[in-house]
Amino acid sequence: MNQPVFDKEILYRAIQMTAAPGVDWLENLYIFDSTDSTNNKAKEMAEEGYPHGTVIIANRQYMGRGRMGRSFHSPSGLGLYMSVILRPDCQASQLMHLTCAVAVAVINGLRRELHTPMGQGPMIKWTNDIILPPWKLGGILTELSLDASGKVRYAIVGIGLNLYHRRSDFPPELQDTAVSLGMCFRDCPPKHHLINSILYELHRIDQHLDDKGSIMARYQDYCYTLGKQISIHQGDTVRHGTALSVNTDGALVVRYDDGGVGIVNSGEVSIRGMYGYV
């Protein structure tokens, strides 16, 4: 598998030339050779007043971040590292499903480029992992800034995907759980096509974020976690059960092994047979 040569000017032109009509966000597209994290850069730019739909892409992140403070392996040229500034006019309580909405956009964009039918190809592990079962392909990190009343000042949507890695490009601790598109698809789409497809889908969903029912119905279609035996780690407590559904706020509905049914809003969820839960 040949590794593409990164040049931010070439990538910028390729994105602009192949963009889907109507995606006006590309008027505010910024590409960096390297940054600590595209989410950190996006937050800096949001504080400086950059508008809704500003897109930040990096060739490398030297402090890439994931959910719950984890690092995200972001070597030069091998992945897609992108963040978008959103400025929705709403309270934070109305955006509980934002991570799920972004996950739907990512899967829609990947399927558009990979031409995979429903039930095959990339899926979602609740709540924010993008997977090619049983391996992790990438993830989503959403962060909100609020005013004193709980209204959203801005939201940062971060997307990281492994594109061109070989198994040996991952650090040893990830080689048994991580995967790249190039490892699974002989014809891995070019990075600018993937960027444009994901941005098209994210732009479309952003215009209908209040339609929680439709967004969450599609999320459930894509959610690999549902129907699986899982363990839920919350602090020092671990419970086992079966994932039943995801509600309109993005919370996981679980039937526990003791027969009770509960709602999981946070914590680490492991699927039996994946990521070490056996």
C-alpha positions as CSV (number, residue, x, y, z in Angstrom):
1,M,0.0,0.0,0.0
2,N,1.6,3.3,-1.1
3,Q,1.5,6.1,1.5
4,P,0.3,9.4,-0.1
5,V,2.6,12.3,0.0
6,F,1.1,15.1,2.1
7,D,1.2,18.7,0.9
8,K,-1.3,21.0,2.5
9,E,-1.6,23.2,-0.6
10,I,-2.3,20.3,-2.8
11,L,-4.8,18.9,-0.3
12,Y,-6.5,22.3,0.0
13,R,-7.0,22.6,-3.7
14,A,-8.1,18.9,-4.1
15,I,-10.8,19.5,-1.4
16,Q,-12.0,22.7,-3.0
17,M,-12.1,21.2,-6.5
18,T,-14.1,18.1,-5.5
19,A,-16.4,19.6,-2.9
20,A,-20.1,18.8,-3.0
21,P,-22.3,21.8,-4.0
22,G,-23.8,23.8,-1.2
23,V,-21.1,23.0,1.5
24,D,-20.3,26.7,2.3
25,W,-18.1,25.6,5.2
26,L,-15.1,25.3,2.8
27,E,-14.9,29.1,2.7
28,N,-13.3,28.7,6.1
29,L,-11.0,25.8,5.6
30,Y,-7.6,25.7,7.4
31,I,-5.0,23.0,6.9
32,F,-1.9,22.7,9.2
33,D,1.2,20.6,8.8
34,S,1.1,19.8,12.5
35,T,-0.8,20.8,15.7
36,D,-1.1,19.5,19.2
37,S,-4.8,18.6,18.5
38,T,-7.2,19.9,15.9
39,N,-9.8,20.2,18.7
40,N,-7.4,22.5,20.7
41,K,-6.7,24.6,17.6
42,A,-10.5,24.8,16.9
43,K,-11.1,26.0,20.4
44,E,-8.5,28.7,20.1
45,M,-10.0,29.8,16.8
46,A,-13.6,29.7,18.2
47,E,-12.5,32.0,21.1
48,E,-11.1,34.3,18.5
49,G,-14.4,34.5,16.7
50,Y,-14.1,32.2,13.8
51,P,-17.5,31.4,12.4
52,H,-19.8,28.4,12.4
53,G,-18.6,25.8,9.9
54,T,-14.9,26.6,10.2
55,V,-12.9,23.4,9.3
56,I,-9.5,22.6,10.7
57,I,-7.4,19.8,9.3
58,A,-3.9,18.6,10.3
59,N,-1.4,16.3,8.8
60,R,-0.2,15.3,12.2
61,Q,-1.3,15.7,15.8
62,Y,1.4,15.4,18.5
63,M,-1.2,15.4,21.3
64,G,-4.3,14.0,19.7
65,R,-7.0,13.4,22.2
66,G,-9.9,11.0,22.5
67,R,-12.8,10.5,25.0
68,M,-12.1,10.3,28.7
69,G,-8.7,11.9,28.4
70,R,-7.2,9.2,26.2
71,S,-4.6,9.9,23.5
72,F,-5.3,9.4,19.9
73,H,-2.4,8.0,17.8
74,S,-2.0,10.6,15.0
75,P,1.2,10.0,12.9
76,S,2.1,12.2,10.0
77,G,0.3,11.5,6.7
78,L,-1.5,8.3,7.8
79,G,-4.8,9.5,9.1
80,L,-7.6,12.0,8.8
81,Y,-7.5,14.5,11.7
82,M,-10.3,17.1,11.4
83,S,-12.3,19.4,13.7
84,V,-15.2,21.7,12.9
85,I,-16.5,24.7,14.8
86,L,-20.3,24.8,15.3
87,R,-22.3,27.6,16.8
88,P,-25.8,26.2,17.4
89,D,-28.3,28.6,18.9
90,C,-29.6,26.4,21.7
91,Q,-29.1,25.2,25.3
92,A,-26.6,22.4,26.0
93,S,-29.5,20.2,27.0
94,Q,-30.7,20.2,23.4
95,L,-27.4,18.9,22.2
96,M,-27.1,15.7,24.2
97,H,-27.2,13.8,20.9
98,L,-24.5,15.7,19.1
99,T,-21.8,13.0,19.3
100,C,-24.3,10.5,17.9
101,A,-25.3,12.9,15.1
102,V,-21.6,13.3,14.1
103,A,-21.1,9.6,14.2
104,V,-24.0,9.2,11.7
105,A,-22.5,11.8,9.4
106,V,-19.1,10.0,9.5
107,I,-20.6,6.6,8.7
108,N,-22.8,8.0,6.0
109,G,-19.7,9.7,4.4
110,L,-17.6,6.6,4.7
111,R,-20.3,4.4,3.2
112,R,-20.7,6.8,0.3
113,E,-17.0,6.5,-0.6
114,L,-16.7,2.7,0.2
115,H,-20.0,1.7,-1.4
116,T,-20.7,-0.7,1.4
117,P,-24.3,-2.0,1.9
118,M,-26.2,-1.7,5.2
119,G,-24.9,-4.2,7.7
120,Q,-21.4,-4.2,6.2
121,G,-18.5,-1.8,6.4
122,P,-17.9,0.8,9.2
123,M,-20.2,0.9,12.2
124,I,-20.4,2.7,15.6
125,K,-19.5,1.3,19.0
126,W,-21.5,3.3,21.5
127,T,-21.0,6.1,22.0
128,N,-18.2,7.5,19.8
129,D,-15.9,4.8,18.4
130,I,-15.9,4.3,14.6
131,I,-15.2,0.6,14.0
132,L,-14.7,-2.0,11.3
133,P,-15.8,-4.9,13.5
134,P,-14.0,-6.0,15.6
135,W,-11.3,-3.4,15.2
136,K,-11.3,0.4,16.0
137,L,-11.0,2.6,12.9
138,G,-11.3,6.0,14.7
139,G,-13.3,8.1,17.0
140,I,-15.2,11.3,17.6
141,L,-14.6,13.9,20.3
142,T,-17.2,16.7,20.8
143,E,-16.6,19.5,23.3
144,L,-19.0,22.4,24.3
145,S,-18.4,25.9,25.6
146,L,-21.3,27.3,27.5
147,D,-22.3,30.7,28.9
148,A,-23.6,31.2,32.4
149,S,-27.1,30.3,31.4
150,G,-26.2,27.0,29.9
151,K,-26.5,28.2,26.3
152,V,-24.0,26.9,23.8
153,R,-21.3,29.5,22.9
154,Y,-19.8,27.0,20.5
155,A,-19.3,23.3,19.9
156,I,-16.1,21.6,18.6
157,V,-16.6,18.4,16.6
158,G,-13.4,16.4,16.3
159,I,-13.0,13.4,13.9
160,G,-10.0,11.1,13.7
161,L,-9.8,8.1,11.3
162,N,-7.0,5.7,10.5
163,L,-6.6,5.7,6.7
164,Y,-3.2,4.4,5.4
165,H,-1.6,2.7,8.4
166,R,-0.1,-0.8,8.1
167,R,-0.2,-3.0,11.2
168,S,3.3,-2.1,12.0
169,D,2.5,1.6,12.0
170,F,0.4,1.3,15.2
171,P,2.2,1.2,18.5
172,P,2.4,-2.3,20.0
173,E,-0.5,-1.7,22.5
174,L,-2.8,-0.9,19.6
175,Q,-1.9,-3.5,17.0
176,D,-4.5,-6.0,18.2
177,T,-7.4,-3.6,18.4
178,A,-6.8,-0.9,15.7
179,V,-7.2,-1.0,11.9
180,S,-7.1,1.4,9.0
181,L,-9.2,1.7,5.9
182,G,-6.2,0.8,3.8
183,M,-5.8,-2.5,5.7
184,C,-9.3,-3.6,4.9
185,F,-10.1,-2.0,1.5
186,R,-7.8,-2.5,-1.5
187,D,-8.9,0.7,-3.1
188,C,-8.9,3.1,-0.1
189,P,-10.5,6.4,-1.2
190,P,-8.3,9.5,-1.4
191,K,-8.3,11.6,1.7
192,H,-9.9,14.6,0.0
193,H,-12.8,12.5,-1.1
194,L,-13.3,11.2,2.4
195,I,-13.1,14.7,3.8
196,N,-15.7,16.1,1.4
197,S,-18.1,13.2,1.9
198,I,-18.0,13.5,5.7
199,L,-18.3,17.3,5.5
200,Y,-21.3,17.0,3.2
201,E,-23.0,14.6,5.6
202,L,-22.1,16.7,8.6
203,H,-23.3,19.9,6.9
204,R,-26.6,18.2,6.0
205,I,-27.2,16.9,9.5
206,D,-26.2,20.2,11.1
207,Q,-29.2,21.8,9.3
208,H,-31.6,19.3,10.9
209,L,-30.0,18.8,14.4
210,D,-33.4,19.3,16.0
211,D,-34.8,16.2,14.2
212,K,-33.6,13.8,16.9
213,G,-35.9,11.0,15.9
214,S,-34.5,10.6,12.4
215,I,-30.9,11.0,13.5
216,M,-31.1,8.5,16.4
217,A,-33.0,6.0,14.2
218,R,-30.1,6.0,11.8
219,Y,-27.6,5.9,14.7
220,Q,-29.3,2.7,15.9
221,D,-29.1,1.2,12.4
222,Y,-25.3,1.8,12.6
223,C,-24.7,0.9,16.2
224,Y,-22.8,-2.4,16.6
225,T,-23.3,-2.3,20.3
226,L,-27.0,-3.1,20.2
227,G,-28.0,-6.6,21.0
228,K,-24.5,-7.4,22.3
229,Q,-23.5,-8.6,25.8
230,I,-21.6,-5.7,27.4
231,S,-19.8,-4.6,30.5
232,I,-20.3,-1.1,31.9
233,H,-17.5,0.4,33.9
234,Q,-18.4,3.5,36.0
235,G,-15.8,4.4,38.5
236,D,-15.0,1.3,40.5
237,T,-18.3,-0.4,39.6
238,V,-18.7,-2.9,36.8
239,R,-22.1,-4.3,35.7
240,H,-22.9,-6.7,32.9
241,G,-25.9,-6.8,30.7
242,T,-27.3,-6.6,27.1
243,A,-27.5,-3.3,25.1
244,L,-31.1,-2.8,24.0
245,S,-31.4,0.6,22.3
246,V,-30.2,4.2,22.3
247,N,-32.6,6.9,23.3
248,T,-33.1,10.3,21.6
249,D,-30.5,11.9,23.9
250,G,-27.9,9.3,23.0
251,A,-28.0,7.3,26.2
252,L,-27.7,3.6,26.1
253,V,-30.6,1.5,27.3
254,V,-29.3,-1.7,29.0
255,R,-31.0,-4.8,30.4
256,Y,-28.7,-5.9,33.3
257,D,-28.0,-9.5,34.0
258,D,-30.0,-9.2,37.2
259,G,-33.1,-8.4,35.2
260,G,-33.3,-4.7,35.7
261,V,-33.3,-2.1,32.9
262,G,-31.3,1.1,33.2
263,I,-30.0,4.1,31.3
264,V,-26.2,4.6,30.8
265,N,-25.2,8.2,30.0
266,S,-21.5,7.9,30.7
267,G,-18.7,5.5,31.5
268,E,-16.8,2.9,29.6
269,V,-18.8,0.2,27.7
270,S,-17.0,-2.9,26.5
271,I,-18.5,-5.4,24.1
272,R,-18.0,-9.1,24.9
273,G,-15.3,-10.3,22.5
274,M,-14.0,-6.8,21.7
275,Y,-11.2,-4.7,23.3
276,G,-10.3,-7.3,25.8
277,Y,-13.8,-8.1,27.3
278,V,-14.0,-11.9,27.1
